[in-house]
């Protein structure tokens, strides 16, 4: 969003979701470098075992496999080639292994961008720039100074709360005085813009702090807001602040064009052999994307090295390939097995979210879904498996498969089917799920997560266990297992970081499970926790929230801000789109615990 000139200034904002220890961290002032896009994928080295797969996927030349990049394309093509060589059938679109879908990649400046304050015209990019979530608009309006653009600061009421912003361009300071390093949600100009818009401001100008200069908005992925927003260089702050205090007139023209690119899931099938049961299938999935050069999500915010993500989640991609090899090399199974390598998980389950909304198969025929995410760093015999509360038979299935291993694992069983990985998308569709995980570590979301640290023997045991579970689910004989789904098992609040009970949402508890896939408007709900205020108020999985207590909802960010502003016990009106109609619901918020 901005270019950092002063190395001592710390940046970053902890965003909504913490994946086990931390994930989806939004770095407010992160520098995301522009690197040349490779046109030719590296040639794989010899070998076809799990470590060979990880070495390829975690190769520096794939540049961290960020969704929509050339490195991610190479990873997808590698996985598809492996599936093909094993003998899997393509199950994507157009008789291919791929399921493409568009994603917002950033924003580009148009030709009509002008900032003129009190007759002084400023230079685009060197002195000011519209942000990537700015509306495209031409306006001339008086300025008004709004301090930090917050209604409460340092525990006291801010005069901003009483300012008349209607039809005016409000000038605000970057940051949050309650957060010394600017690391709060409220420090973000996106947050300030939404609330200025709610108070009928015509536009907003943000004054950057000393040491920061405007940066081109090419990597902005958040939804376009309803008013123009500009940031200006610190050297102009005094002049624009004085103009705002004098209510001088400003001319602000912004022209922003959203840029898109293609992302791809990889989808393959091992057909079943039974005349009727072959139409049913077990789903095995893992995401293959990672963080690119860091920035958003990185726990090394000052590093701009390649984040190779060997454990997260080249290990899951490698396991997926080797499970497919095991299944194709074993006794033919009655039910089919669908293998999916997802992209965009790190951005908020984009790939799995897209798949369940636009599946290449009939999801109603799904028996269950197994998800492998970070399975390469086993410590001893320990494996954590989430999702035991999603079907009554999971205990038996997993225990039986584990007992047949040459060296059984110590399986820690967790009930929750919702969580910050791709299985959550399927559980929201009523499908029983399991999520396999060998634990976090100090290299998580850092450049040091490299292939040399993978526990290959531990990964092989996870592959064997998962393949054994697949065989039990896909067998239609005497050992066949029919899963009995348990929908919306009640976990402890806050146990699933993907829900609105997580700390990023503030003290008020709603109990929705948001779909993090970007949409043009509104926020789709993947699920609603049983017994939560959302459930009691009538919200359902599949609802698209378009308004939250008078605030228009454009994406997960606006939803978060609106919920964060509330407190336990507040009665809120929520408007959702459901079945082509708008439904208005009233919900009393609970307390997050």
N, C-alpha and C positions, 0 to 999 in steps of 0.2 A: 504493500500500500504506500509506503514511504521509503525514501532512501536515507540510510543512516550515514551521517557524516562524523559523528562523535562516538568513538569506540567505547566510552565509559557509560553511555546511556544504555540501560537495560530495557529490553522490549519483550512483549509477549502477553497473551491473555489466555487464561485457562478456559477453554470453551466448554461445551455442554457435557461431554461424555468422558468418563474415565474408564478405560478398558483394563480391568483388574487393578493395575496400579495407576496407569494414565494412558489415555488415548484420545484421539480427536482434539489435541491441543491446538488451539488457534493462536498462532504467533502474530500478534497485532502489527508489529513493525518488522516482521521478518523480511529479509532480502531473499527473493527467489531468483537466482541468476538465470539468464537466458543462455541456453547452450545449443550448439548446432545439432540439428536432428539428423541422426544417422539414417542412411537409406538402405544399408545392407546389414542384415543380422549376422552376428558372428557364427562361425561354423562350430557345431558342438564337437567337443573332444571325444575320444573313444570311451566307450563304457556306457552301460545302460542300467546301472543300479541307482539307488536313491541319492547317493553322494554325487554321482555324475550329473543327475538332474539339478541338484542344489547348486553345484558349481556353475552350471550354465545359467540358471535363473538368477543367481547372486553375483554374476560376473559384472565387473565395473562397466563393461561396454553396454550393458542394459540400463545403466544410469538410474538404478533404483526402481524401475518398473512403475513409475507413477502413471495412473490411469490416463489414457488418451495420448501417451507419448510413444515415440518409436521403440523405446525399450520395452514397453508393455506389449506392443505389437509383436516384437520378437519373442517374448515370453509366451504369448498366446499361440504363435505359430509353432514354437517348439513343443508345447503341450499337445497341440493338435497332431503334429507329426508323430509323437510318441503313441498317442491313442491309435492312430492309423496303423503304425507298425505292429502294435499288439493285436490288432484285428477288430477293434471296436468300429461300430458303424457311426457315421455322422448323424447327429440329432439336432443340429442347429437349423438355421434358415436356409432355404434353397438347396437342400441336400448337401449342406456343408457342415463343418464342425463349429461354425461360428454363429453367434447371435449378436449382431451389431446393434448399437443404439447410440443416439446422439447425446453428448454431454456439453454443458456450458464450460468452455475452457477459459474465458476471460472477457475482456472488453477492449474495444479499439476506439480511439478518438476520431470523430468525424471532422468535417471541414469548418463547422460553425461553432467555435468555442471562443467566447469573449468574456473578459472580466474588466469592467470599467467602474471605478469608484470615485465619486466627486470629480469627475472629468479626467481622472488619471487612468490610462489604459495600461494593463499589465501583460507581461509576456507569458504566453502559454508554455507550460512545462518547466521553464527555468524559474518562474515566479509563482505560478499557480497551475492547478490541474483539476479537472473534474474527476471525481472518484468513479470507479467502475460500476457502482450500484446507483449512480445518479440518473435521474430522469432526463430525457432529452426535452429541453424547454428553452424558450426565449422569454425573458422577463425583464422589466424595469420596475424597481420598487424601492421604497425607503429602507434603510438599514436600521436595526435595533441591536443593542449590545446585550447579550444574554449570559455573560460570565462563562461558567463551565457548561451551561446548558443542562443543568441538573436541578431538580426541584428541592433536593436536600443535600447539603454538603457538611461534612464534619459534625454531623449530628444536629445541625440547625437548619432552619428553613432558608432557602436561597431566594433572593428577590426575583429570580427567574420565574418562580411559580406564579407571580402576579403580573408579569409583563404581557402586554397585548401583542401577540405575534401575528395576528390575522393580516394576511396580505403583505407581510414584510419579509425581508431577508434577514434572518437572525445571524449575528456574528458570535461565535462561541470559541472558547479556548479548548485546545486539545487536552485530554486527560481527565483525571479524577483526583481532586485534592485529598480524598480519603485513602488513596492508594499512592504511596510515594513514588513507585516505579511505573505507574500507569498500567498496572496489570489487572485491572478490574474490567468487568463487562461494560460498565458505564463509561469507561475511558474511550471506547470505540466510537468514532464518528458515525458509524452505522446505527448504533444505539441512540445517539443524540438526534440523528436525522429522523428516525421513526417518531420520536416523541415531539419533535418540532412540527412534523407533518400532522400529527394528531391534534396539535393546537393551531392548525390552519396557517402555519408559516408558508410563505411562497417559495422560499429557498433557504439554504443554510451555507455559511462560510465558516470553515474551521481554521483557526490560527495555529500553525505548527509551533512546537516548542523550539527553543534555541538548539541549534545543531542539527536540525532536520530540514530537509528540502522536499518539494513535491516529487513524486515518482509516477511514472506512467502506469496506468491502471490495467495492464495487460493480463494479470493473473487473478482478477476478481471473479469469483464464482457465485457470489451471493445474488439473490434476485434483485431486479431493478425496483427502486423505490419510486414514490410518487412525486417527489420534488427534486430540483437540481441541488447538487451538493459539490462544493469546491473546497480545496485546501490551499492555503497560501504559505509562502516561505516566511520564516520567522523574521526576516529583515523587514517585511512589510507590515508586521503585526501592529506596531504603534500607529502607523498611518491609518490602517483600516479600523482599528479600535477607536481612534479619535473620530473618524467619519461616522461610525456606528453611534457613538455617543451624541453626535450632532444630528443624527437621523438623516444623513446625506443620502442621496439617491444613487443606487448602483444599477448597472446594466450587466446582467448575467445571462449568457447564452451557453448552453451545454448540448453537445451532440455526442452520444455514446452508442456504439453498435456492439451488441453481444456477439462474441465469437464462439463457435462450436467446433467440436471434433468428434470423431467416432471412437467409441469404446466397444470392447468385444468380450462376451462370455464365450467359453469353449464348452461345447456340449456333445457328448458321445454316449453310445448305447451298446450294452451287451444284451442281445435279445434273449428272452426266455424261450423254453422249448415246449411248455405245456400249451395245448390248443387254446385254452381260455385264460389261464393264469399269466400267460406271456403279455397280456394287455395291462397287467399290474406291474409296478416296478418299485424298487428301492432306490433312493437318491443318495449318492455320495458326493460331497462337495468340499471345496477348499478355495480360498481366494489366492490369486497369484500376484496381485499388485502390492506395491509398497510406497515409500515416501519420496522417491526421486532423490533430490539433493537436500532433503530436509525441509525446513520451513514449517508449514502446517503439520502438526503432529510430532515433530521431532523433540526429543528430550535432550538434545544438544543444540539449543537455539542459536548459538554463535558459530556453529559449524555449517559449512556449505559443501561438505564432502558427499560423495555418493553414499546413500543409505541402502545397503545391499539387501537387508532383510532376509538373511539366510534362514533364520528360525521363523520370522514373521514376514511372509509365510511361504518361502520357497520350500520349507520342510513339509507344509501341507500339500503343496503342489506335487512334490516328489512322492509323498505318500499316496496321493490320488492315483498317480501313474502306476505305482507298484501294486496297489490294491486291484486296479484293473487288470494288471498282468496275472495276479494270483487268481482272480475270478475266471478269466479266459483260459487259464491253464488247468483248472480244476474240473470237477464233474459238472456237466451242464445243469443249469438251474431252471426251475419251472418259471419263476417270475423274472422279468427283465431287471437290469441294473442300469441306472442313468448316472453318468459321471459328469459333473459340472465344475469347471474352473471359473470362478467369478473374478471380475475386475471391480475396482472402485469400492472395495470394502473399507479401505482406510478413510475414504471421504464420507462414509455413512451408509454402508451396505447398498451402494448404488446398483451393482450387478445383480445381486440376489433379489433386491427390491424390484428391479426391472423384470427379472425372470418370472416371479410369482404373479406380476400383473399381466405379463404377456408371455405365457409359457409356450414352449415348443412341443409340449406333450399335455395330455389331460391330467392335471394335478389331482383330480378327484380319484384317480387310479393309483395314487401314491400310497405305499405301505408305511413308509417312514423315511426320515432324512438324517444322515450322519454327516457331521461337519468336522473337519480337521483344521485347526488353527493353532499354530505354535506347538508342534509335536516333536521338535528336534533337539530339545535340551533336557531329556529325562535325567533326573537325579535319583540314583538308586533304582528302585522298582516303582516309583510313584507316578501315577497317572490320575489326573482329575477328569471326571466325565460329568458334564452338566446335562440336565434334561430328564432325570429319572422320574420327575413328577409329571411328565407329559404322556406316559402310557403305563398301564398297570403291569405289563409284562417285561419292562426293561430290566428289572433286577434279575429275573430268570435268564433272559437272553444273554446279558453281559456276563453273568456268573458262569453260565455253561460254556460260553466261548472262551472265557479266561481260563477255566479249568483245563481246557484242552491244549493250552500253550505248553511248550516244553518248560518254560520258566514263567509261571503266572505272575501277573502284575498286582501291585497293591493299588486297587482302584478306590479313589475317594469319590463318593457319589453325592452330587448336588442336584436338587430337585428342579431348579428353575429352567424353563424352556426359553425365556426371553433373556437376551444378553447381547453384548456388543460384538457379535459376529454373525455370519450369514445364516445360521440356523434360525435366528430370530424371525427372519422374513417368512420362513416356512411354518413356524409355529403359529404365526399370526393367521395363517390359512387353515389352521386346524390339524396340521400334520404333526405326529409325534416326532421328536427330535432328540439327538444326542450330540454333544459337542465335546471333542477330545482335546486335551490341553495338558502339556507337560510342565507348565509353570513359567512365570516371568523371571527376569534376570537383569543384571546391571547393563547388559548390552541392548536391551529392549528399546526400539525406536532411536537407536544411535548408530553412527557409522561402523561401530565395532561388531555389529551383529553379522558375522561372516561365517563362511562355510567350515572353516577349520575348527569351529567350536561346536559343531553338530555331533551329537551322540548317535552314531550310525546304528549301533546295536539296539539302543533304546527305540530309535525310529522304526527299525525292523519289527520290533515287538508290537508297536502300535499298529503297524500295517497288518501283522498277523491277527491281532485281536479284532480289528475293524473288518477284515475279510471274513473272519469267522462269524461275526454278527450278520454281515451281508448274506452269507450262506444260509444261516438260520431263517432270516426273513424271506429269502427268495426261494427256499425249498418248499414245495407244495406237498411233500409226503408226510409220513408219520411224525417227523420231527418239526413240521411246520409250526410257526408261531403267528397268531393273529393278534396284532396290537389293538388294545382298547384305549383310544385317546382319552386323556384327561385334560380338558381345556382350562387354561387360566388358573393353574395351581397358584396358591397365594404364597409368595415368598415374603421374607421380611422386607419392609420398605427400605429402599436404597440398595438392596442386594443386587439388583440388575441396573448397571449404569446406563442402559439405554432408555430407561423410563423417566418420566417427568418427576420422579422422586429423587433423582440424583441432584447433587449439590449445586449444579449449575443453574437450577431452576428456582432457587431461593427456598424460603421456609414453608411455603404453601405446597400442599400435596394434591395432585390431581389424579394420577394413576394411568396416564395414557402412554402408549408405546409409539413414538413417532417413526414414520417412514422417512429416512434421511435423504432419499433420492430427490434431487431438485425437481420442482414443478414450476409451471408458469404462474400458478396462483394457488394459494392455500397449502395446507399441510395434511397429507394423508396419514391416517392412523393405522399402524400395523396391528395393534391390539389394544385392549383395555383390560386392566387388571381387575379380577373378580373381587367384588366387595369394595372397590375404591370409590371415591367421590365421582369419578368419571362414569363408572359402571352404574352407580345409583342414580346418576343424572340422565342416563339414557344414551351416552356415547357408545359407539360400536366400532369394531374393527372394520376398516374400509371407509369410514367417514372421512371427508375432507374438510378440515376446519378452515373456514374462510373469514371468520370474525370472532374475536375474543373480547368480550365486554367493551364493545365499541371500537376496538382496534382491528383494522383490516390485517389479515394474516397472509403474508406473501411467501414465507418460507419458515424453516426451523428457527431462524434468528428472531424474527418478529414474534413468533410464538413464545420463545423463551423470554424475551423482554417483557411481554405482556404478563406472563405468569409470574415472573420474578417481582413485578411491581405489586403483587397481591400478598395478602397475609392469610393465615389460617382462619377459617370462619367466614371469609368473604363470600358473598353470593355473586356469582358471575353468570352472564348470559353468553352462551356459545352458539354460534350459527355454523351449521355443517351442511355440506352438499351430500345427499344420500339418494341414490337411485334417480338422479336427474332433477331432484327437488331440493330446496333449502328447508332445513329443519332447525327450529330455534329451541334450545335447551337451557335450562337453568340448573347450575351446579353449585353446591356449597363446598368450598375447598376445605380439605383436611390439613393436618399438620404433618410435615415430613419428619420422620424419625429415623 
